[in-house]
Amino acid sequence: MDFKGRVAIITGGTGALGRAVTLDLIQSGARVAVPYRGEKGWESLRAVIKEDSGHLTGEPVDLSNSAEVDRFVARVVDSFGRMDFLVCVAGGFAAGKSFESDDQAWANMIDLNLMSVVRMLRTVVPVMVRQDFGRIVTVASGAILKGGGAGISPYAVSKGAVLQLTEILAQELEKCNVRSHCILPGTMDTEANREAMPKADFSKWVKTEDVAQVIHFLLSDKSRAVRSVAVPVLG
């Protein structure tokens, strides 16, 4: 129960990775708030949490709307009196070459993957600075390593921006007890990925539970010697 008394916001908490992270943090004693899009995903998450549902709260939030994000964070802080962890899992994926993707494809990926993080940071970071404690983990993609991203350009560029943003944030907060980290998962073993790539070798994919454990470490006191780090989690 090393997170007892801690309060976390997990964007994308109803998705495959977000669900694994939410379950891990709640089982470790944290209270978790999830901004969600669909009631079906929210009810599914609540069913997974079961007996620990008292540690879970959530409400519909449009992460593309700064006012909604601000109100959500304010309600969480008002309810629990603090904000310790922010895990930015929410995002989207679309294939497309750099010279073939239209303006809307680029705008969608930038908004879903980058600006959803920016909007959360604008309202969460000041709270963490005031209380002189905070841990932030963002999610980029293993696909961008070593210059990767051909054929998925808007997605790769948006995830590369998340990585750079996280590293810049660490520099901006170097005098505070607030740390930011970015993980770069490989292809994760999820139901959606299995349906999209049925002929792939699933055994080579990284488990969402394993990614959640890496996030757990970065949020915990065991990583206190690390100011900022980008962590590939490739399975």
N, C-alpha and C positions, 0 to 999 in steps of 0.2 A: 504493500500500500504506500509506495514511495511518493505518490502524487496526492495523498490525502490533504484536503483543504485547497487544492489548486483548482483554478477555473480555466477552462479552455473553450475556444471557438474553433470549430472545424468546418471549413467550407467544403462543399461536396461530401458531407458526412453521410449521405444516403447512398453514395456510389460504392463500388466494390472495395476500393482502397480506403475511402473515407469511413466505411462501415467497420473495417478491420481496425483502423486507428481509433475510432470512437469506442469500440468494445475494449480495446487494450487500455485506453486511458481510464475508462470507467472502472474496469476491473482493478486498476491500480489506485483507485480512490478519488479520482478527479471528478469534478462536475463539468459536464460537456454541454455546450449550446451549439445547435446546428441550424444554420439558415438553409432552408430547403426550397425546392421548386415545386415538386409534385407530392400530393398526399399519399399516393401509392408507395413511393420510396420511403416516405416518413413512417408510414405504418409498418412497412417491412423492417425498418431499422428498430422501431420500438419492439417488434416481436422478437428480434434477435437479442436485445438488451434484457428483456424479461424482468427478472427479479431486481435488477439494478436500475429499473426505469426511473426511480426517484432521483437519480444522478444525471438524467438526461432531460434537456429542455430544447425546444425548437419552435420555429415559426416560419411561415412563407416569407421569403425575401428575394427580391430581384437584385442580383449582384451587379447588374448594369445600371442600377439607380442609386446614386450616392446618398440621397436622402433616406432611402430605405435602409441602406447599410448603416448609416449613422444612427438611425433610430434603434435598429436591432442591437448594436453594440452598447448604446446608452442604456437600454433596458436590461441587458445582461449585467453591466456594471452596477446599475441601481439594485438589481436583485441580489447579487453576490458580493458587492463591495470591492471587487478587484478584477483584474484580467491578467492571467499568468502566461497562458500559451495561446498562440495562434498558429494553426496548421492550415495552409492554403492548398487544398486538394482540388477544388473545383476547376474545371476546364473543359476543353473540347478538342476534337481531332477532325481534321479533314485533309485528304490527299490533294495534291495539286502542284504542278511545276511553277517555278517562279515567274516564267514568262507567259503562262497560260491562265493563271489565277486572276480573276477580276477583282475590282475594288471591294466588292462586298465580301468575297472570300477572305481577303486580307483583313478587312475591318472586323469580321466575325472572330477570327483567330486572335487578333490583338485584344479585342474586348474580352473574350472568354478566358484567355489564358494570362494576359498581362494586366489589363485594367481591373479585373476582378480582385487581383492582389493589391494593386495600388489603392483602390477604394477602401479596402480593409485596413491597410497600413495607415492611411490618413487619419483614421479614427481610433485605431487600437494603439498605435505607437505612443501618442501623447499620454495615454493612460499608463502604459508601462514605464515611461520615463518619469512620470510623477511619483509612481510607487517604487521606483528604482529597482524594478525586477521585470523581466520578460524574456520569453523564449519564442522564437519565430522559426517555423520550418515551411519552406515553399517547395513545390514539386515542379521540376523541369522535365527533362526526358533524356534517357540514355541514347536516343537517336541522334542527338546533336553532338555527341562526343566525336572527336577527331574530324571535325568538319562535316559530319553527317547531316542528312536532311534532304538529299536529292529526291524529288518526287513528292515531298511533303513540305514544300518551302514555307508557306504561311504559318503552318504549325511549328516547324522547326525554328523559324525566326522569332516567333512569339515566345517559345520556351527558352530560347537563348537569351531573350530580353529578361525573362524571369530570373535566370541565373545571374546576369549582370546586375540587375536591380538588387538582388539579395546581397551580393558582394559589396555594392555601394552602400546599402543600408548598414551593413556591419561597420563600415568605416565611419558613417555618420553617427553611429551610436557607440563608438569605441570608448567613450568616457562614461558610459552608463552601464549598469548591470543588465543590459538588454542585448541578447545575442541573436543573430540570424544565420540560418543554415539553409542550404538547398540540396535536395536529393535528386538524383537522376536515374529513375528506374528504367530497366529494360522492359521488354514486353511482359506484361503481367498476366498471370493465369486467372482470367476472369471469364465468366459466362459469355460476355459480349465478344471477347477476343476469340474464344473457341468457335463461336458461331461465324465470325468474320473470316477466320483462318482455319477451317476444319481439317486441313491436311497437314498442319504444322505439327512439330514434335513438342507437345505440351510440357514434356518433362524438362525441357530446356528453359522454360519460362519461369520468372521469379514469382514466388507466392506473395499474395498481398499481406499475409501475416508476417512474412519475413521483412517486407518493407516497413510495416508498422513497428516492428521491433527496432529497426534502425532509427525511425523517428522517435521512438520512446527513449532511446539512448541520448539522442541530441537534445531532448527536452529535460533530461534528468541531470542531477548533480554530478553524475559520473563523467559528463562531458564538460565540466566546469573549466578545464584547462584549455578548451578550444574556443577561440573567439568567433571564428567564422570558418566554415568548411563546405566544400561541394563534394557530395558523396555519390559516386555511381553505385547503383544497386542492381546488378545485372543478372543475378542468379547463377 
